[in-house]
Amino acid sequence: MMETPKEVLLRTLEDLGAEDFEKFKWYLQGVLKDFPAIPKSKLENVNRVNTVDMMFQTYSINTINVTTIVLVKIHQNVLVQNVSNIIYEPAGKS
């Protein structure tokens, strides 16, 4: 069964260590010039599940784009592969 984008994003964030997860949230607070910032107060002491929800509320269809940009910035290129493969791969391709 295909994972939803939310499930993929959660699994991706779960693959980040604590320090990288904090860096990831830091980038969401206004470092990305093409996307709205999520206020620091909304991300402080927030777990991965709530971060995913916050990202989808804020970025909607751009959430995966934002995720990809931030993962590249924090040098998590392996995780970028996960995100791009799962969502953009056409059905039937192995």
C-alpha positions as CSV (number, residue, x, y, z in Angstrom):
1,M,0.0,0.0,0.0
2,M,1.2,3.5,-0.9
3,E,2.2,5.7,2.0
4,T,0.5,9.1,2.2
5,P,2.8,12.2,1.9
6,K,2.2,12.8,5.6
7,E,3.4,9.2,6.5
8,V,6.5,9.6,4.3
9,L,7.3,12.9,5.9
10,L,6.9,11.5,9.4
11,R,9.1,8.6,8.6
12,T,11.7,10.9,7.2
13,L,11.7,13.1,10.3
14,E,12.0,10.0,12.4
15,D,15.2,9.2,10.6
16,L,16.7,12.5,11.8
17,G,18.7,12.5,15.0
18,A,17.7,15.0,17.7
19,E,20.2,17.7,16.6
20,D,19.3,17.4,12.9
21,F,15.6,17.5,13.8
22,E,16.2,20.8,15.7
23,K,18.1,22.2,12.7
24,F,15.3,21.1,10.4
25,K,12.8,23.0,12.6
26,W,15.1,26.0,12.6
27,Y,15.0,26.2,8.8
28,L,11.2,26.2,8.9
29,Q,11.3,29.4,11.0
30,G,11.9,31.8,8.2
31,V,15.2,30.8,6.5
32,L,13.5,29.7,3.3
33,K,12.8,32.9,1.3
34,D,10.1,31.5,-1.0
35,F,7.9,30.0,1.7
36,P,6.2,31.4,4.8
37,A,7.9,30.9,8.1
38,I,6.4,28.9,10.9
39,P,6.7,30.9,14.1
40,K,9.4,29.6,16.5
41,S,6.8,29.5,19.3
42,K,4.8,26.9,17.3
43,L,7.8,24.7,16.8
44,E,9.4,24.9,20.2
45,N,9.3,21.6,22.1
46,V,7.1,20.1,19.3
47,N,7.5,16.5,18.4
48,R,7.8,15.0,14.9
49,V,4.1,14.2,14.5
50,N,3.1,17.8,15.3
51,T,5.8,19.2,13.1
52,V,4.4,17.2,10.2
53,D,0.9,18.6,10.9
54,M,2.2,22.1,11.2
55,M,4.1,21.8,7.9
56,F,1.1,20.6,6.0
57,Q,-1.1,23.4,7.5
58,T,1.5,26.0,6.5
59,Y,2.8,24.7,3.1
60,S,0.0,22.4,1.9
61,I,1.1,21.1,-1.6
62,N,4.5,22.6,-1.2
63,T,5.3,20.6,2.0
64,I,7.4,18.0,0.1
65,N,9.3,20.8,-1.7
66,V,10.1,22.5,1.6
67,T,11.2,19.2,3.1
68,T,13.5,18.5,0.2
69,I,15.1,21.9,0.4
70,V,15.7,21.7,4.2
71,L,17.1,18.2,4.0
72,V,19.6,19.3,1.4
73,K,20.6,22.3,3.6
74,I,21.2,20.0,6.6
75,H,23.1,17.5,4.4
76,Q,20.6,14.7,4.6
77,N,20.8,13.7,0.9
78,V,20.0,10.1,1.6
79,L,16.6,11.1,3.1
80,V,16.0,13.4,0.1
81,Q,16.1,10.2,-2.0
82,N,13.4,8.7,0.2
83,V,11.1,11.6,-0.1
84,S,11.4,12.1,-3.9
85,N,11.2,8.4,-4.8
86,I,8.1,7.6,-2.9
87,I,6.0,10.6,-3.9
88,Y,7.0,11.3,-7.5
89,E,7.6,7.8,-8.8
90,P,4.9,6.8,-11.3
91,A,2.9,3.7,-10.4
92,G,4.2,0.5,-11.9
93,K,7.9,1.5,-11.9
94,S,10.1,-0.6,-9.7
